[in-house]
Amino acid sequence: MTIPTLADYMVYVEKRMEAACGEMDSDLATSLSAVFTTTAVSETDLFNFIAYGHGCHALAEAFRERGDISNAGFFHAMGQDLLGKAANALADLMAIGIQQAGMARH
């Protein structure tokens, strides 16, 4: 047995999201909602934003292949928003790191 890597986690989330094209189970919906509405900024949050953002894009593509353009557009937009949150979280983490290191910001 091996310890899952962050890449393994990302693949797991993407596959789980993609499989939700038929019907999303309540655990996945709760996890997605928690990631989407979080205001915290940590390394875990950053990775969840990226993993669930990619998962939303995978789900959007699955809906697009079925001809469900409305849901495809919704999940694509949600994925874009999550990737935007990831960029903001990265910037916040970098700023925190600079401040903690005592470096001068210009």
Biopython code that builds the backbone (N, CA, C, O; Angstrom):
import numpy as np
from Bio.PDB.StructureBuilder import StructureBuilder

atoms = [
    (1, "MET", "N", (0.838, -1.174, 0.000)),
    (1, "MET", "CA", (0.000, 0.000, 0.000)),
    (1, "MET", "C", (0.888, 1.244, 0.000)),
    (1, "MET", "O", (1.849, 1.334, 0.764)),
    (2, "THR", "N", (0.556, 2.188, -0.856)),
    (2, "THR", "CA", (1.337, 3.417, -0.918)),
    (2, "THR", "C", (0.503, 4.585, -0.403)),
    (2, "THR", "O", (-0.727, 4.542, -0.400)),
    (3, "ILE", "N", (1.194, 5.610, 0.023)),
    (3, "ILE", "CA", (0.521, 6.819, 0.478)),
    (3, "ILE", "C", (0.125, 7.617, -0.758)),
    (3, "ILE", "O", (0.966, 7.867, -1.621)),
    (4, "PRO", "N", (-1.137, 8.020, -0.861)),
    (4, "PRO", "CA", (-1.573, 8.779, -2.045)),
    (4, "PRO", "C", (-0.844, 10.129, -2.133)),
    (4, "PRO", "O", (-0.626, 10.800, -1.124)),
    (5, "THR", "N", (-0.483, 10.496, -3.333)),
    (5, "THR", "CA", (0.155, 11.789, -3.571)),
    (5, "THR", "C", (-0.914, 12.828, -3.891)),
    (5, "THR", "O", (-2.087, 12.494, -4.054)),
    (6, "LEU", "N", (-0.503, 14.078, -3.977)),
    (6, "LEU", "CA", (-1.444, 15.122, -4.364)),
    (6, "LEU", "C", (-1.979, 14.873, -5.771)),
    (6, "LEU", "O", (-3.144, 15.150, -6.057)),
    (7, "ALA", "N", (-1.127, 14.351, -6.646)),
    (7, "ALA", "CA", (-1.576, 14.030, -8.010)),
    (7, "ALA", "C", (-2.637, 12.924, -7.978)),
    (7, "ALA", "O", (-3.612, 12.976, -8.727)),
    (8, "ASP", "N", (-2.446, 11.931, -7.114)),
    (8, "ASP", "CA", (-3.453, 10.867, -6.968)),
    (8, "ASP", "C", (-4.784, 11.447, -6.495)),
    (8, "ASP", "O", (-5.849, 11.050, -6.968)),
    (9, "TYR", "N", (-4.711, 12.385, -5.561)),
    (9, "TYR", "CA", (-5.924, 13.030, -5.051)),
    (9, "TYR", "C", (-6.625, 13.804, -6.163)),
    (9, "TYR", "O", (-7.851, 13.765, -6.271)),
    (10, "MET", "N", (-5.856, 14.501, -6.984)),
    (10, "MET", "CA", (-6.447, 15.275, -8.073)),
    (10, "MET", "C", (-7.161, 14.352, -9.054)),
    (10, "MET", "O", (-8.278, 14.648, -9.478)),
    (11, "VAL", "N", (-6.537, 13.251, -9.415)),
    (11, "VAL", "CA", (-7.155, 12.294, -10.334)),
    (11, "VAL", "C", (-8.424, 11.721, -9.706)),
    (11, "VAL", "O", (-9.438, 11.562, -10.386)),
    (12, "TYR", "N", (-8.369, 11.410, -8.411)),
    (12, "TYR", "CA", (-9.538, 10.883, -7.705)),
    (12, "TYR", "C", (-10.702, 11.872, -7.776)),
    (12, "TYR", "O", (-11.826, 11.487, -8.097)),
    (13, "VAL", "N", (-10.432, 13.153, -7.474)),
    (13, "VAL", "CA", (-11.492, 14.168, -7.496)),
    (13, "VAL", "C", (-12.037, 14.330, -8.913)),
    (13, "VAL", "O", (-13.251, 14.385, -9.105)),
    (14, "GLU", "N", (-11.148, 14.409, -9.912)),
    (14, "GLU", "CA", (-11.596, 14.574, -11.300)),
    (14, "GLU", "C", (-12.478, 13.423, -11.746)),
    (14, "GLU", "O", (-13.529, 13.647, -12.347)),
    (15, "LYS", "N", (-12.064, 12.186, -11.459)),
    (15, "LYS", "CA", (-12.849, 11.009, -11.869)),
    (15, "LYS", "C", (-14.192, 10.980, -11.147)),
    (15, "LYS", "O", (-15.217, 10.639, -11.738)),
    (16, "ARG", "N", (-14.177, 11.337, -9.877)),
    (16, "ARG", "CA", (-15.425, 11.350, -9.111)),
    (16, "ARG", "C", (-16.388, 12.405, -9.647)),
    (16, "ARG", "O", (-17.592, 12.168, -9.745)),
    (17, "MET", "N", (-15.846, 13.571, -9.992)),
    (17, "MET", "CA", (-16.685, 14.639, -10.547)),
    (17, "MET", "C", (-17.223, 14.227, -11.911)),
    (17, "MET", "O", (-18.407, 14.411, -12.193)),
    (18, "GLU", "N", (-16.369, 13.674, -12.753)),
    (18, "GLU", "CA", (-16.783, 13.266, -14.095)),
    (18, "GLU", "C", (-17.890, 12.219, -14.035)),
    (18, "GLU", "O", (-18.807, 12.228, -14.856)),
    (19, "ALA", "N", (-17.799, 11.311, -13.053)),
    (19, "ALA", "CA", (-18.801, 10.258, -12.901)),
    (19, "ALA", "C", (-20.139, 10.805, -12.411)),
    (19, "ALA", "O", (-21.157, 10.117, -12.493)),
    (20, "ALA", "N", (-20.143, 12.036, -11.902)),
    (20, "ALA", "CA", (-21.375, 12.634, -11.370)),
    (20, "ALA", "C", (-22.265, 13.184, -12.467)),
    (20, "ALA", "O", (-23.254, 13.855, -12.174)),
    (21, "CYS", "N", (-21.940, 12.920, -13.716)),
    (21, "CYS", "CA", (-22.728, 13.435, -14.835)),
    (21, "CYS", "C", (-24.160, 12.923, -14.771)),
    (21, "CYS", "O", (-25.091, 13.650, -15.119)),
    (22, "GLY", "N", (-24.347, 11.698, -14.338)),
    (22, "GLY", "CA", (-25.693, 11.157, -14.216)),
    (22, "GLY", "C", (-26.409, 11.735, -13.010)),
    (22, "GLY", "O", (-27.500, 12.294, -13.126)),
    (23, "GLU", "N", (-25.786, 11.594, -11.858)),
    (23, "GLU", "CA", (-26.351, 12.139, -10.620)),
    (23, "GLU", "C", (-25.226, 12.302, -9.614)),
    (23, "GLU", "O", (-24.425, 11.388, -9.419)),
    (24, "MET", "N", (-25.163, 13.460, -8.974)),
    (24, "MET", "CA", (-24.113, 13.740, -8.001)),
    (24, "MET", "C", (-24.567, 13.249, -6.624)),
    (24, "MET", "O", (-25.644, 13.605, -6.146)),
    (25, "ASP", "N", (-23.711, 12.415, -5.992)),
    (25, "ASP", "CA", (-24.074, 11.942, -4.651)),
    (25, "ASP", "C", (-23.915, 13.077, -3.638)),
    (25, "ASP", "O", (-23.202, 14.050, -3.883)),
    (26, "SER", "N", (-24.579, 12.937, -2.517)),
    (26, "SER", "CA", (-24.634, 14.023, -1.530)),
    (26, "SER", "C", (-23.267, 14.325, -0.922)),
    (26, "SER", "O", (-22.981, 15.481, -0.610)),
    (27, "ASP", "N", (-22.415, 13.311, -0.745)),
    (27, "ASP", "CA", (-21.076, 13.561, -0.194)),
    (27, "ASP", "C", (-20.249, 14.433, -1.133)),
    (27, "ASP", "O", (-19.561, 15.354, -0.693)),
    (28, "LEU", "N", (-20.321, 14.140, -2.416)),
    (28, "LEU", "CA", (-19.577, 14.931, -3.393)),
    (28, "LEU", "C", (-20.129, 16.352, -3.468)),
    (28, "LEU", "O", (-19.365, 17.314, -3.544)),
    (29, "ALA", "N", (-21.451, 16.481, -3.447)),
    (29, "ALA", "CA", (-22.061, 17.813, -3.486)),
    (29, "ALA", "C", (-21.663, 18.633, -2.263)),
    (29, "ALA", "O", (-21.404, 19.832, -2.371)),
    (30, "THR", "N", (-21.616, 17.992, -1.108)),
    (30, "THR", "CA", (-21.211, 18.678, 0.121)),
    (30, "THR", "C", (-19.752, 19.100, 0.046)),
    (30, "THR", "O", (-19.410, 20.216, 0.437)),
    (31, "SER", "N", (-18.890, 18.221, -0.452)),
    (31, "SER", "CA", (-17.467, 18.555, -0.593)),
    (31, "SER", "C", (-17.258, 19.700, -1.567)),
    (31, "SER", "O", (-16.489, 20.621, -1.291)),
    (32, "LEU", "N", (-17.938, 19.647, -2.709)),
    (32, "LEU", "CA", (-17.817, 20.708, -3.708)),
    (32, "LEU", "C", (-18.308, 22.033, -3.143)),
    (32, "LEU", "O", (-17.676, 23.070, -3.345)),
    (33, "SER", "N", (-19.419, 22.003, -2.443)),
    (33, "SER", "CA", (-19.965, 23.218, -1.841)),
    (33, "SER", "C", (-19.011, 23.795, -0.804)),
    (33, "SER", "O", (-18.818, 25.010, -0.744)),
    (34, "ALA", "N", (-18.415, 22.933, 0.011)),
    (34, "ALA", "CA", (-17.478, 23.396, 1.038)),
    (34, "ALA", "C", (-16.252, 24.058, 0.414)),
    (34, "ALA", "O", (-15.792, 25.096, 0.888)),
    (35, "VAL", "N", (-15.727, 23.453, -0.651)),
    (35, "VAL", "CA", (-14.569, 24.034, -1.337)),
    (35, "VAL", "C", (-14.959, 25.341, -2.009)),
    (35, "VAL", "O", (-14.216, 26.320, -1.947)),
    (36, "PHE", "N", (-16.107, 25.360, -2.642)),
    (36, "PHE", "CA", (-16.530, 26.536, -3.397)),
    (36, "PHE", "C", (-16.808, 27.734, -2.501)),
    (36, "PHE", "O", (-16.576, 28.873, -2.907)),
    (37, "THR", "N", (-17.300, 27.497, -1.290)),
    (37, "THR", "CA", (-17.690, 28.605, -0.416)),
    (37, "THR", "C", (-16.665, 28.943, 0.655)),
    (37, "THR", "O", (-16.892, 29.861, 1.443)),
    (38, "THR", "N", (-15.551, 28.235, 0.708)),
    (38, "THR", "CA", (-14.570, 28.499, 1.754)),
    (38, "THR", "C", (-13.937, 29.875, 1.573)),
    (38, "THR", "O", (-13.733, 30.351, 0.457)),
    (39, "THR", "N", (-13.639, 30.486, 2.697)),
    (39, "THR", "CA", (-12.930, 31.767, 2.672)),
    (39, "THR", "C", (-11.533, 31.616, 3.258)),
    (39, "THR", "O", (-10.770, 32.580, 3.315)),
    (40, "ALA", "N", (-11.202, 30.406, 3.691)),
    (40, "ALA", "CA", (-9.884, 30.154, 4.264)),
    (40, "ALA", "C", (-8.822, 30.130, 3.161)),
    (40, "ALA", "O", (-9.121, 29.900, 1.989)),
    (41, "VAL", "N", (-7.587, 30.373, 3.566)),
    (41, "VAL", "CA", (-6.476, 30.302, 2.615)),
    (41, "VAL", "C", (-5.361, 29.493, 3.262)),
    (41, "VAL", "O", (-4.651, 29.979, 4.142)),
    (42, "SER", "N", (-5.220, 28.257, 2.812)),
    (42, "SER", "CA", (-4.126, 27.394, 3.257)),
    (42, "SER", "C", (-3.641, 26.610, 2.044)),
    (42, "SER", "O", (-4.225, 26.683, 0.962)),
    (43, "GLU", "N", (-2.566, 25.861, 2.246)),
    (43, "GLU", "CA", (-2.062, 25.038, 1.147)),
    (43, "GLU", "C", (-3.102, 24.005, 0.732)),
    (43, "GLU", "O", (-3.228, 23.689, -0.451)),
    (44, "THR", "N", (-3.843, 23.480, 1.697)),
    (44, "THR", "CA", (-4.889, 22.500, 1.400)),
    (44, "THR", "C", (-6.001, 23.139, 0.580)),
    (44, "THR", "O", (-6.492, 22.548, -0.382)),
    (45, "ASP", "N", (-6.393, 24.346, 0.965)),
    (45, "ASP", "CA", (-7.438, 25.046, 0.208)),
    (45, "ASP", "C", (-6.983, 25.302, -1.221)),
    (45, "ASP", "O", (-7.754, 25.120, -2.163)),
    (46, "LEU", "N", (-5.738, 25.721, -1.384)),
    (46, "LEU", "CA", (-5.196, 25.975, -2.719)),
    (46, "LEU", "C", (-5.311, 24.726, -3.578)),
    (46, "LEU", "O", (-5.778, 24.795, -4.715)),
    (47, "PHE", "N", (-4.890, 23.585, -3.046)),
    (47, "PHE", "CA", (-4.938, 22.363, -3.842)),
    (47, "PHE", "C", (-6.371, 21.926, -4.100)),
    (47, "PHE", "O", (-6.676, 21.425, -5.182)),
    (48, "ASN", "N", (-7.259, 22.107, -3.122)),
    (48, "ASN", "CA", (-8.666, 21.767, -3.350)),
    (48, "ASN", "C", (-9.280, 22.644, -4.435)),
    (48, "ASN", "O", (-10.053, 22.150, -5.256)),
    (49, "PHE", "N", (-8.950, 23.943, -4.457)),
    (49, "PHE", "CA", (-9.445, 24.821, -5.519)),
    (49, "PHE", "C", (-9.036, 24.275, -6.886)),
    (49, "PHE", "O", (-9.844, 24.225, -7.813)),
    (50, "ILE", "N", (-7.778, 23.868, -6.997)),
    (50, "ILE", "CA", (-7.271, 23.355, -8.285)),
    (50, "ILE", "C", (-7.929, 22.022, -8.629)),
    (50, "ILE", "O", (-8.407, 21.838, -9.749)),
    (51, "ALA", "N", (-7.957, 21.086, -7.670)),
    (51, "ALA", "CA", (-8.511, 19.750, -7.933)),
    (51, "ALA", "C", (-9.991, 19.819, -8.299)),
    (51, "ALA", "O", (-10.422, 19.203, -9.273)),
    (52, "TYR", "N", (-10.766, 20.568, -7.521)),
    (52, "TYR", "CA", (-12.200, 20.657, -7.806)),
    (52, "TYR", "C", (-12.470, 21.517, -9.038)),
    (52, "TYR", "O", (-13.459, 21.293, -9.737)),
    (53, "GLY", "N", (-11.615, 22.489, -9.314)),
    (53, "GLY", "CA", (-11.741, 23.263, -10.555)),
    (53, "GLY", "C", (-11.584, 22.372, -11.775)),
    (53, "GLY", "O", (-12.373, 22.439, -12.717)),
    (54, "HIS", "N", (-10.543, 21.531, -11.743)),
    (54, "HIS", "CA", (-10.343, 20.581, -12.850)),
    (54, "HIS", "C", (-11.481, 19.565, -12.895)),
    (54, "HIS", "O", (-11.921, 19.155, -13.969)),
    (55, "GLY", "N", (-11.952, 19.164, -11.712)),
    (55, "GLY", "CA", (-13.079, 18.232, -11.666)),
    (55, "GLY", "C", (-14.338, 18.826, -12.291)),
    (55, "GLY", "O", (-15.073, 18.140, -13.002)),
    (56, "CYS", "N", (-14.579, 20.116, -12.018)),
    (56, "CYS", "CA", (-15.734, 20.792, -12.631)),
    (56, "CYS", "C", (-15.589, 20.838, -14.146)),
    (56, "CYS", "O", (-16.572, 20.673, -14.869)),
    (57, "HIS", "N", (-14.373, 21.059, -14.631)),
    (57, "HIS", "CA", (-14.157, 21.074, -16.080)),
    (57, "HIS", "C", (-14.380, 19.688, -16.681)),
    (57, "HIS", "O", (-14.923, 19.568, -17.779)),
    (58, "ALA", "N", (-13.961, 18.636, -15.961)),
    (58, "ALA", "CA", (-14.201, 17.268, -16.443)),
    (58, "ALA", "C", (-15.699, 16.977, -16.480)),
    (58, "ALA", "O", (-16.189, 16.352, -17.421)),
    (59, "LEU", "N", (-16.424, 17.429, -15.459)),
    (59, "LEU", "CA", (-17.873, 17.227, -15.426)),
    (59, "LEU", "C", (-18.547, 18.034, -16.533)),
    (59, "LEU", "O", (-19.490, 17.552, -17.162)),
    (60, "ALA", "N", (-18.079, 19.243, -16.772)),
    (60, "ALA", "CA", (-18.632, 20.067, -17.855)),
    (60, "ALA", "C", (-18.451, 19.375, -19.199)),
    (60, "ALA", "O", (-19.355, 19.377, -20.035)),
    (61, "GLU", "N", (-17.290, 18.789, -19.401)),
    (61, "GLU", "CA", (-17.039, 18.084, -20.668)),
    (61, "GLU", "C", (-17.961, 16.871, -20.802)),
    (61, "GLU", "O", (-18.457, 16.588, -21.893)),
    (62, "ALA", "N", (-18.191, 16.153, -19.699)),
    (62, "ALA", "CA", (-19.103, 15.006, -19.742)),
    (62, "ALA", "C", (-20.525, 15.454, -20.098)),
    (62, "ALA", "O", (-21.206, 14.796, -20.884)),
    (63, "PHE", "N", (-20.970, 16.574, -19.519)),
    (63, "PHE", "CA", (-22.287, 17.112, -19.867)),
    (63, "PHE", "C", (-22.329, 17.558, -21.321)),
    (63, "PHE", "O", (-23.327, 17.347, -22.010)),
    (64, "ARG", "N", (-21.245, 18.174, -21.790)),
    (64, "ARG", "CA", (-21.188, 18.643, -23.182)),
    (64, "ARG", "C", (-21.308, 17.464, -24.145)),
    (64, "ARG", "O", (-21.996, 17.553, -25.162)),
    (65, "GLU", "N", (-20.635, 16.358, -23.819)),
    (65, "GLU", "CA", (-20.702, 15.170, -24.669)),
    (65, "GLU", "C", (-22.113, 14.587, -24.719)),
    (65, "GLU", "O", (-22.486, 13.965, -25.714)),
    (66, "ARG", "N", (-22.892, 14.777, -23.673)),
    (66, "ARG", "CA", (-24.279, 14.309, -23.632)),
    (66, "ARG", "C", (-25.244, 15.305, -24.263)),
    (66, "ARG", "O", (-26.435, 15.023, -24.400)),
    (67, "GLY", "N", (-24.727, 16.473, -24.647)),
    (67, "GLY", "CA", (-25.580, 17.481, -25.258)),
    (67, "GLY", "C", (-26.264, 18.404, -24.265)),
    (67, "GLY", "O", (-27.121, 19.202, -24.646)),
    (68, "ASP", "N", (-25.896, 18.303, -22.998)),
    (68, "ASP", "CA", (-26.486, 19.145, -21.955)),
    (68, "ASP", "C", (-25.632, 20.408, -21.811)),
    (68, "ASP", "O", (-24.778, 20.499, -20.929)),
    (69, "ILE", "N", (-25.878, 21.363, -22.683)),
    (69, "ILE", "CA", (-25.051, 22.571, -22.753)),
    (69, "ILE", "C", (-25.252, 23.452, -21.523)),
    (69, "ILE", "O", (-24.309, 24.106, -21.077)),
    (70, "SER", "N", (-26.452, 23.480, -20.973)),
    (70, "SER", "CA", (-26.735, 24.322, -19.809)),
    (70, "SER", "C", (-25.881, 23.914, -18.605)),
    (70, "SER", "O", (-25.209, 24.754, -18.006)),
    (71, "ASN", "N", (-25.907, 22.630, -18.254)),
    (71, "ASN", "CA", (-25.086, 22.148, -17.138)),
    (71, "ASN", "C", (-23.605, 22.220, -17.469)),
    (71, "ASN", "O", (-22.785, 22.468, -16.586)),
    (72, "ALA", "N", (-23.255, 22.006, -18.726)),
    (72, "ALA", "CA", (-21.853, 22.112, -19.127)),
    (72, "ALA", "C", (-21.347, 23.530, -18.878)),
    (72, "ALA", "O", (-20.255, 23.720, -18.342)),
    (73, "GLY", "N", (-22.135, 24.509, -19.265)),
    (73, "GLY", "CA", (-21.742, 25.894, -19.047)),
    (73, "GLY", "C", (-21.647, 26.242, -17.576)),
    (73, "GLY", "O", (-20.745, 26.966, -17.156)),
    (74, "PHE", "N", (-22.594, 25.717, -16.784)),
    (74, "PHE", "CA", (-22.592, 25.975, -15.345)),
    (74, "PHE", "C", (-21.324, 25.444, -14.689)),
    (74, "PHE", "O", (-20.650, 26.167, -13.955)),
    (75, "PHE", "N", (-20.997, 24.172, -14.955)),
    (75, "PHE", "CA", (-19.834, 23.576, -14.302)),
    (75, "PHE", "C", (-18.521, 24.128, -14.867)),
    (75, "PHE", "O", (-17.520, 24.188, -14.154)),
    (76, "HIS", "N", (-18.520, 24.526, -16.127)),
    (76, "HIS", "CA", (-17.322, 25.176, -16.659)),
    (76, "HIS", "C", (-17.082, 26.493, -15.927)),
    (76, "HIS", "O", (-15.955, 26.791, -15.534)),
    (77, "ALA", "N", (-18.141, 27.279, -15.743)),
    (77, "ALA", "CA", (-18.010, 28.556, -15.035)),
    (77, "ALA", "C", (-17.591, 28.336, -13.582)),
    (77, "ALA", "O", (-16.776, 29.086, -13.045)),
    (78, "MET", "N", (-18.147, 27.314, -12.956)),
    (78, "MET", "CA", (-17.770, 27.014, -11.575)),
    (78, "MET", "C", (-16.289, 26.628, -11.494)),
    (78, "MET", "O", (-15.579, 27.032, -10.573)),
    (79, "GLY", "N", (-15.839, 25.838, -12.476)),
    (79, "GLY", "CA", (-14.420, 25.461, -12.519)),
    (79, "GLY", "C", (-13.523, 26.671, -12.716)),
    (79, "GLY", "O", (-12.472, 26.781, -12.084)),
    (80, "GLN", "N", (-13.936, 27.575, -13.588)),
    (80, "GLN", "CA", (-13.154, 28.800, -13.806)),
    (80, "GLN", "C", (-13.081, 29.623, -12.530)),
    (80, "GLN", "O", (-12.029, 30.170, -12.198)),
    (81, "ASP", "N", (-14.194, 29.712, -11.817)),
    (81, "ASP", "CA", (-14.211, 30.463, -10.560)),
    (81, "ASP", "C", (-13.271, 29.829, -9.538)),
    (81, "ASP", "O", (-12.547, 30.533, -8.834)),
    (82, "LEU", "N", (-13.283, 28.503, -9.458)),
    (82, "LEU", "CA", (-12.399, 27.823, -8.518)),
    (82, "LEU", "C", (-10.931, 28.031, -8.884)),
    (82, "LEU", "O", (-10.091, 28.187, -7.997)),
    (83, "LEU", "N", (-10.614, 28.037, -10.172)),
    (83, "LEU", "CA", (-9.229, 28.294, -10.574)),
    (83, "LEU", "C", (-8.840, 29.740, -10.286)),
    (83, "LEU", "O", (-7.686, 30.017, -9.958)),
    (84, "GLY", "N", (-9.791, 30.659, -10.407)),
    (84, "GLY", "CA", (-9.536, 32.044, -10.010)),
    (84, "GLY", "C", (-9.275, 32.147, -8.516)),
    (84, "GLY", "O", (-8.393, 32.889, -8.085)),
    (85, "LYS", "N", (-10.048, 31.396, -7.721)),
    (85, "LYS", "CA", (-9.816, 31.368, -6.274)),
    (85, "LYS", "C", (-8.441, 30.784, -5.962)),
    (85, "LYS", "O", (-7.780, 31.209, -5.015)),
    (86, "ALA", "N", (-8.016, 29.810, -6.761)),
    (86, "ALA", "CA", (-6.685, 29.228, -6.562)),
    (86, "ALA", "C", (-5.600, 30.276, -6.802)),
    (86, "ALA", "O", (-4.634, 30.352, -6.042)),
    (87, "ALA", "N", (-5.752, 31.075, -7.843)),
    (87, "ALA", "CA", (-4.769, 32.129, -8.126)),
    (87, "ALA", "C", (-4.732, 33.149, -6.991)),
    (87, "ALA", "O", (-3.657, 33.584, -6.578)),
    (88, "ASN", "N", (-5.903, 33.528, -6.489)),
    (88, "ASN", "CA", (-5.955, 34.471, -5.364)),
    (88, "ASN", "C", (-5.347, 33.871, -4.100)),
    (88, "ASN", "O", (-4.646, 34.560, -3.358)),
    (89, "ALA", "N", (-5.615, 32.591, -3.855)),
    (89, "ALA", "CA", (-5.060, 31.921, -2.676)),
    (89, "ALA", "C", (-3.540, 31.852, -2.776)),
    (89, "ALA", "O", (-2.842, 32.063, -1.784)),
    (90, "LEU", "N", (-3.026, 31.558, -3.966)),
    (90, "LEU", "CA", (-1.579, 31.511, -4.151)),
    (90, "LEU", "C", (-0.954, 32.876, -3.871)),
    (90, "LEU", "O", (0.084, 32.967, -3.216)),
    (91, "ALA", "N", (-1.588, 33.928, -4.367)),
    (91, "ALA", "CA", (-1.083, 35.279, -4.115)),
    (91, "ALA", "C", (-1.098, 35.592, -2.618)),
    (91, "ALA", "O", (-0.144, 36.165, -2.092)),
    (92, "ASP", "N", (-2.178, 35.217, -1.935)),
    (92, "ASP", "CA", (-2.260, 35.453, -0.491)),
    (92, "ASP", "C", (-1.182, 34.682, 0.255)),
    (92, "ASP", "O", (-0.549, 35.219, 1.164)),
    (93, "LEU", "N", (-0.971, 33.424, -0.123)),
    (93, "LEU", "CA", (0.061, 32.616, 0.536)),
    (93, "LEU", "C", (1.451, 33.176, 0.281)),
    (93, "LEU", "O", (2.306, 33.148, 1.166)),
    (94, "MET", "N", (1.679, 33.680, -0.917)),
    (94, "MET", "CA", (2.975, 34.296, -1.212)),
    (94, "MET", "C", (3.177, 35.551, -0.367)),
    (94, "MET", "O", (4.268, 35.773, 0.158)),
    (95, "ALA", "N", (2.141, 36.369, -0.232)),
    (95, "ALA", "CA", (2.228, 37.588, 0.570)),
    (95, "ALA", "C", (2.488, 37.256, 2.041)),
    (95, "ALA", "O", (3.281, 37.924, 2.705)),
    (96, "ILE", "N", (1.817, 36.226, 2.538)),
    (96, "ILE", "CA", (2.039, 35.795, 3.921)),
    (96, "ILE", "C", (3.478, 35.335, 4.097)),
    (96, "ILE", "O", (4.121, 35.671, 5.091)),
    (97, "GLY", "N", (3.983, 34.571, 3.141)),
    (97, "GLY", "CA", (5.362, 34.094, 3.205)),
    (97, "GLY", "C", (6.366, 35.229, 3.181)),
    (97, "GLY", "O", (7.351, 35.198, 3.918)),
    (98, "ILE", "N", (6.134, 36.225, 2.349)),
    (98, "ILE", "CA", (7.031, 37.382, 2.275)),
    (98, "ILE", "C", (7.025, 38.133, 3.590)),
    (98, "ILE", "O", (8.076, 38.547, 4.080)),
    (99, "GLN", "N", (5.845, 38.310, 4.163)),
    (99, "GLN", "CA", (5.741, 39.024, 5.427)),
    (99, "GLN", "C", (6.427, 38.254, 6.552)),
    (99, "GLN", "O", (7.135, 38.843, 7.368)),
    (100, "GLN", "N", (6.219, 36.939, 6.595)),
    (100, "GLN", "CA", (6.829, 36.139, 7.646)),
    (100, "GLN", "C", (8.346, 36.072, 7.515)),
    (100, "GLN", "O", (9.057, 35.948, 8.512)),
    (101, "ALA", "N", (8.836, 36.155, 6.286)),
    (101, "ALA", "CA", (10.283, 36.128, 6.051)),
    (101, "ALA", "C", (10.935, 37.464, 6.379)),
    (101, "ALA", "O", (12.160, 37.566, 6.453)),
    (102, "GLY", "N", (10.107, 38.487, 6.574)),
    (102, "GLY", "CA", (10.639, 39.795, 6.888)),
    (102, "GLY", "C", (11.219, 40.528, 5.691)),
    (102, "GLY", "O", (12.020, 41.450, 5.851)),
    (103, "MET", "N", (10.822, 40.126, 4.505)),
    (103, "MET", "CA", (11.334, 40.760, 3.299)),
    (103, "MET", "C", (10.582, 42.059, 3.055)),
    (103, "MET", "O", (9.409, 42.186, 3.409)),
    (104, "ALA", "N", (11.254, 43.004, 2.459)),
    (104, "ALA", "CA", (10.622, 44.281, 2.114)),
    (104, "ALA", "C", (9.766, 44.083, 0.874)),
    (104, "ALA", "O", (10.189, 43.469, -0.106)),
    (105, "ARG", "N", (8.551, 44.619, 0.939)),
    (105, "ARG", "CA", (7.653, 44.569, -0.224)),
    (105, "ARG", "C", (7.685, 45.917, -0.889)),
    (105, "ARG", "O", (7.640, 46.945, -0.213)),
    (106, "HIS", "N", (7.761, 45.931, -2.181)),
    (106, "HIS", "CA", (7.794, 47.192, -2.933)),
    (106, "HIS", "C", (6.598, 47.314, -3.817)),
    (106, "HIS", "O", (6.454, 48.310, -4.526)),
]
sb = StructureBuilder()
sb.init_structure("model")
sb.init_model(0)
sb.init_chain("A")
sb.init_seg("    ")
for serial, (resi, resn, name, xyz) in enumerate(atoms, 1):
    if name == "N":
        sb.init_residue(resn, " ", resi, " ")
    sb.init_atom(name, np.array(xyz, "f"), 0.0, 1.0, " ", f" {name:<3s}", serial, name[0])
structure = sb.get_structure()
